[in-house]
Amino acid sequence: MKLLEHEGKEILKARGVPVPPFGGLVKTTAQVQSALKRAGKAPWVVKAQVLAGGRGKAGGIKLAKTPKEAKDISKAMIGMNLITRQTHGQAIKVKELLIEGGVKIERELYFSVVMDRKNAGPTIIASAQGGMEIETLASEHPEAIIRMPVDPNVGLRDFAARRLAFQLDIPATHVAAFGRVAKALVKTFIDLDCSMLEINPLILTPKDVMALDCKMSTDDNASYRQPELAKLKDHEASALEIEAKKFDISYVGLDGTIGCMVNGAGLAMGTMDTIALAGGSPANFLDVGGGANEERVTKALQLILKDKKVKAILINIFGGIVKCDMIAAGVVAALKKIKLKVPLVVRLQGTNVDAGKEILKKSGLSIIAADDLWDAAQKAVAAAKAEAK
């Protein structure tokens, strides 16, 4: 789950990382004046709150020296469509702004903590050249990038923080502050099950080290042990994805026309690939998990049918712990509760598969049976194309 800048900064501030004076979030120009008062004296910074880097170059971060200038900037920025290098040509509508007090910047650094698969743990990525896109820096000046693996059991040790400060050419007056902030950032990353924590730039002020920006992503698979984070809104999730999460169903909406219901993430990926090979396109990734009972199948079908793009549904279930006859009974019971208006293809495989097929056959319901995945994909693609006509 990706957090907006202001959400990440609130977390950092609570953990002892200095951040700029917080004026507040504004959604209308009427809220600007009170936000400016809370932020302190001019100048102020007006920042679009969207999940994308490179906002400054795209006009999403601006400096205001007077209240009128701040209001004019806010009026122009609220509702604007922001396109940055990281949005891949897609426009993101700006709905709210963060207003902060300005701070004196002596130096800008880049500091992030990410999961490194090669080292099987967190790794600090830092550079003495901050305030610019790290992708550009890594491409043009790879020698400027510093990497330091971190043991998640002990975090960033004092000696390692000092060594990193030396590598970044931090002046002696700021080494202690840098070490304190760097250790706090690493601890935050580990404690909150983050997948990425990026501060760009991390700045040196005359007396301290401060996070001027914050990009934070957390592992939503660990939300069960992060109750405070679990309360935050998932800004990228659709209404259907949020609804599916309430029922512990893994659902991701896609752009296709064939709704998929599968048990097992690997099988779901294989099903979507096979649909594509057959000339169709999946409308979703949906994994009902190991418990494909009547209740879960019913809810899964309801979620799929709420997507108006769906022209056919493919159920691809492998019966293991939950046997095929039990799954078939659950599918039949679910279909009797739901008014199905699109073709349904069902492919069962695994334990008690013959008994499961017999249940589907005798149900009297309009179910298109398939013997294998390729057969099921072809039938689903054909049904979707016929329905679209």
N, C-alpha and C positions, 0 to 999 in steps of 0.2 A: 504494500500500500504506500502510495506516494503522499507526502505531506506538503502542504503549502508553506511558503517561507515563514509566515507569521506563526504557524503552528510549530515548526521546527525551532524557531527562536524562543518561543515560550518555554519549550522543553529545555533548551540549552541554558536559558537564564536561570531556571529553577535548579540547574545542576552546576551553577557557578561560573558559567561562561559569559563574559561581558558581551552585551549586544547594544546597539544604538538606542537612544531614548524612544520608547514606544508611544506613538500618538494615538494609534487606533486604526481600525478598519472602517472604511467609508464605502457606501454603496450609492450615495447621492451627494451632490455638492452642498446640500444643507448641513451635512455632517462634518464638512471640512474644517470649519472654524474651531469647533470644540476639539477636534483631533490635533490641530496646530497648537492649541494651548497646552494640551497634555504633552506634546513632543518638546515643548520648551522654545527657546529663542531660535530665530531664523539663522541659517537657512534650513529648509526642510527637504526631505527626499520623498517623492511620490512614486510608489512602485506597484505595478500591476501584479495581482496575485493569481498567477496561472502556473500550471505544471510544465514549465519549459525554461530551458536555459537560453542565454543570449538575448534577454529581454531589453537590455540597454541599447543595443544596436538597432533593435526593431521599434524603438520608441516607447518601451514599456517601463522605463525608469527615467525620471526627470528631476532636476533640482529646481526648487522654488525659493526665491529670495524675499518675496512679499506675499501676504495673504491673498491678494488679488491674483498673483501669478499662480499660487497653489490651487485656487478655485478654477482658474482657466485651464490649467493642466488637467485637473481632475475631471472637469466637464468634457474635455476632449478625449480623455483616456477611458472613462466609463462607457462601456458599450462598444469600444473599438475592437476590430478583429486583428489580433496579433499573430504575425507569422515570423518565426525565428528559424534559425538553422536546424534546431532540434524538433521542430514540428513537421518537418518533411513536406512542406508546401501546404499543410492543413492550417486553416485559420482557427484560432482559439478566441472566443469572445471574452472580453474582460468584464467581469461582473462586480469585482470589488478591488479596492486599492488599500495598500498599507502606507500610512504616513509616519515617517520617523524624523527625529531630530538629526541634523547634520553633525558629523564628527570630523575632527582634524586628522588627516591621514598622513603619516610619515613614510610608510612603506606598505606595499601590497604583496601578500604571499598567497600561494595556493596550498590548501590542505584538505585531504580527504582520507576516509577510511572505507575500504571496500572488501568484499569477500574475494579471496584469491584461491581459485581451485587448485592451482599448482602447489601452493603451500598449505592447502587445506585449512585455511584460517584467515583472520583479518590481516590486511596489509595497509600500511600508511603510504599514500602517494602524495608527495609534496614537491613544491618548487618555489624558488626565490622569486619567480616571475608570476605574480598573481594578477587577478583582474581581467584575464583574457581566457578564451575558450581553451580548455585543456587539450582538446582534440587537435587544435591548431598548433599549440605549443609542442605536443608530443610528435607531431608530424614534421615541424620545421626545426625544432631544437630538442631532439630526444635526450641529449646529454644534460638538459636542464631538469629532467625528471628524477626525483629521488624516491626509491622504494624501500620500505622497511617492514618486514614481517613482524607480527605481534602475536605473542602467546596469549590466547583468550583466557587462560587460567590465571594469569598474573597481570595482564594489561600492559601498559607502557611503563617501563621502569624509569627511575630518575636518570640513570646514566644514559639510557637510550634517548630520553627526551633532550638531554644536554648535547649528545652527539648529533641529534637531528638539528638542534639550534645552531651548532657549529657549522654543519653542512649547508644550512640556509643563510649563513652569515648574519645571524641575529646579533645585534649589539649587546654588549655585556649588561647594559642597563635594563634590557628586556628579557634576558635569558630565563630568569626565574618565572616571570609572568608567562612566557611562552611555554615553559615546561608544565606549569599548572594548567593552562588552557589545553595543551595537547593531550595531557593525561585525562582531563575531563572529557574531551571529545572521544577518545578511544573508549573510555569507560561507558559513556553514553551509548556508543555503537554496540558494545558487547551486552550491556544491561538490557537494552531495548530490542534486542534481536534485529538489528538493522541489517540491510543488505548493502546500503550505501549511505554515507554521511559526508557531504561535500560542502566545504566553506570556501567560497571563491568570490571575493577575496577575504582572507584572514589578514587583518591590518594591524600595524603597529601605530598606536597613538602616542602622544608625548609621554604618557605615563603607563600605558597598559597594552594588552593584546586583545583584539576584539573581533567577533564574528560579524562581518558586515552583511553577509548573505548566508543563507542556509538552504541546502537541498537535502532532504532526508527521505529515505525509503525504508520501510520495515517489512519483515517477512510475515505476511498475514497467516501463514501456517502456524506461527507461534503466538497468535492472538489470544489463545486460551490462557497464556501465562502473562499477558500484557493487558490487563483489564482496562487501564486508562487509555491505551492506544485503541483498543477495540471500540471505545465509545466515539472515536473520531469518525467523521464522514469519509468514506472512500470516494474521492472526487472523480476517479476515472470509471467507477462502476456504474452500469446502467441500472434502471429500476428493476429489470428482470434479474440481473446478477445479485442485487441486494436482496431481493425476495428469495432467490435460490439459497443464498447463504443462511437465511433464517432456518431453512429446513435441512441444512448440512448437505446440500446438493452442489456439486461443482459444475458451474455453468459459466460459459463465456459466449456472448453473442458474436456472430459473424455475419457476413454479407450475403450468404447464399440462400437457396430456396428449399433445401432438404434438411428437415429437423432430425437430429440424431439423439438417440437415447441408448447409452452403452454402460456396461458395468466394468470399470477399470480404465485408468487413464491411458495405458498403452494400447488397449483395444480401441479406445475412442480415437486416438491419433491414427491408428491403422484404418479405422472405418472412414475417417474424413479423407485420408489419402486415397483410398479405394474409390470413394465417390468422385473425387477429382479425376482419377484415371478413367472412370466410366463416362466422363464428360459433364458431370454435374458440379455443384458447389454446396458445401455444408452451410447450414444456417446457424449452427451453434456447435460448441463442445459441451456435452452434458454427460457427466459420470454419476450414475446413481449409487455407485459404491457396491459393497458386497451384499447389502440388504435390499435387494430388488423386490420388496414386498408390495402388496396392493397399495398401501398408503403412499409410498415413495414413487411408485410408477404413476399413480394418479396425479401427484403433484408435478412430476416431471413432464407428463403430457400437457398439463395445464400451462406450465411455463412455456413449452414449445409452441403451443397454439396461440399464445398471446403475441407471438411474433407474426405480424401480418404478411411477412415475406414468405412464410413457409407454405409450400405447395404440396409437399409429401413428407411423410415421416418414416424413418428407418430405425427400427429397434433391433439392435445386435447384442445378444446376451450370451455369455458363456457361463453355463451352470457348473459350479464347483461345489463350494460349501452350501450355497443355496441352489437346490436342484432345479432342472429345467421344468419339471411338472409344477413345482411351486411357483416358479416365475411365470409360466403360462397362465396359471390360475389367477395370479396377481394382475397380469395384463388384461385378461378377460373381465375381471371384476372392475378394473379401472375404466375400461372402455364402456361398460354399462352405465357408469356415472357421468361420462363425458360425451357430448355430442360431437363426434368426429366428422369434420366436413372435408377432410383431405385424405388421399389414399395412404394406407398404412402397410408397410412391408416389415415382416418379422422374420428374423433368422435366429434360430436357437442352436446351440451346440454344447455338448458336455454331458454330465450325468443325467440319466432319465430323459434323454432328448426325445425318444420315440413317444414316451408318455406325454411329454410337453406338446409335441406336434399334434397328437390326437386331441388334446384339450382344445387347442386352437381350432382344429378342423371341425369339432362338434359344437363349437360355441355359437354358430349361426351368424357370426359377425363378419363384416366385409374386411377380411385380413388377407393380404397377399403373402403367401408363404414362400420362403427361399431356403435352398439347401445349403448354400455356402455364401461367403461374404461377397465374392465377385457377382454371383447371381443376384444377391440382395441389392448390391449397388446399382447394377444395370436396371433392375426392376424399379428401384426408387427414382433413378434419373428419368426413365421413360414415363413414370407416373407423374413426376413433377412437370415435365415438359407438356404432357397431355393436359394437365390441370391448368397450366399457364395459358393455354390456348382458349 
